[in-house]
Amino acid sequence: TDVVPTEQKAGWTSFIKSLASMTGDLSSMTAPPFILSPTSLTEFPAYWCERPELFADIATGRTEQDRAEKVLRWFICTLKGQYTTRNEKMGSEKKPLNPVLGEEFFGVWPDVGFGETTLSVEQVSHHPPITAYFIQNKKAGVTLQGHSGQKTSFSAGSINVKQNGHAVLTVAVPGGKKENFLITLPKLQIQGLVWGSPYIELTDSTAIVSDTGFVANIDYKGKGWVSGKAHSYKATLAHNGKTVRSYEGTWTAIGKVAKSDEIFTDATVPKTEVSVKPIEEQNDWESRKLWRATAQGIRTGDYEAASRDKSRIEASIKFYLIFSNSTQNEQRQMRKDEASAGNQWQLKLFQYVESDPVYKKLASHVKGIPSEEDAYIFRGNA
Ligand code: 0T9
């Protein structure tokens, strides 16, 4: 049913129409107030670890296959948080706040027996928007490092989102060695736009490739014309090309080992949300402090105050406008350009690398992805 507030109906219709002519980057389009979320995209990497027990559990795998399977389980169990949280909390998918360059987000999942997990996020590009993140459980010896950007297009009433970027999970194994897992990111389809109640369905497939020779392939399907369940997945785990196990189910509820009753993924287990310092203790770049007044305006329905504060933020960030109007290639050039060193945007927590060595090594096992990709390596508060 139609949930668009009466006085925003015309605005919503023209917003939907304008989507048809949009090219690539949706984040800066002005949308009607009812669809705005008070949360910035820099908070989204926290979805990777809302099952911190599964993240830590990867390190307890006794064999390479055990660990590959545990990575797959953890990954599938993060999907519900990543792609349905806004619907659960706010009734539909909403348009997140578009982070500013240099925006940060820090969080922690306290130690409840398997070690503390920490999260560090930085907005490393504004145009196009790219968010880099680093998650670590030191005690367990598991880290996740990645970056995320989006390319959007519009067709047949839906927004199609291709995620740019990848994640690398690293686990320390007995004997001082490390195993790496390259994780590719799913394509999204945003449906239900006409009714003003958008939700996400995942499409196509993603992979998790390990340097131990294990490759997991995950296929995503929604409700079809004739049959099928929403939010379904089918996955296989293969070693050196030979399938060792298959799984199927939904990423919002239960997935089982194929042709058995053995539960493989249970996404109904309560999640643990990330803990964040009170705003008073945050630095000025931290997301919730930076957007405090904008978020307050959106939450209370004072959209004029929200938009005034948003403009203030955008105007007050040093270098922001010069940098944000450049393309990614221009930004690459700017980074390279020694002469403009004085004018360069300095990343705070991450270091840009033009080719991610782990990606380069493992990407050849995944069909249809570029052989090289850039990355952002976490270097801490240097
Ligand atoms: C990485 C995730 C990503 C970010 C969001 C497409 C989207 C921005 C990117 C891909 C996270 O790990 C997972 C979840 C949700 C994704 C967002 C959903 C969404 O709608 C937005 C885009 C930019 C919009 O706001 C579209 C306009 C809006 C009116 C539709 C609700």
Boltz pocket constraint, residues with backbone or C-beta under 6 A from the ligand:
constraints:
  - pocket:
      binder: B
      contacts: [[A, 26], [A, 27], [A, 31], [A, 35], [A, 41], [A, 44], [A, 45], [A, 47], [A, 82], [A, 83], [A, 93], [A, 94], [A, 95], [A, 96], [A, 148], [A, 150], [A, 159], [A, 161], [A, 163], [A, 190], [A, 198]]
      max_distance: 6.0
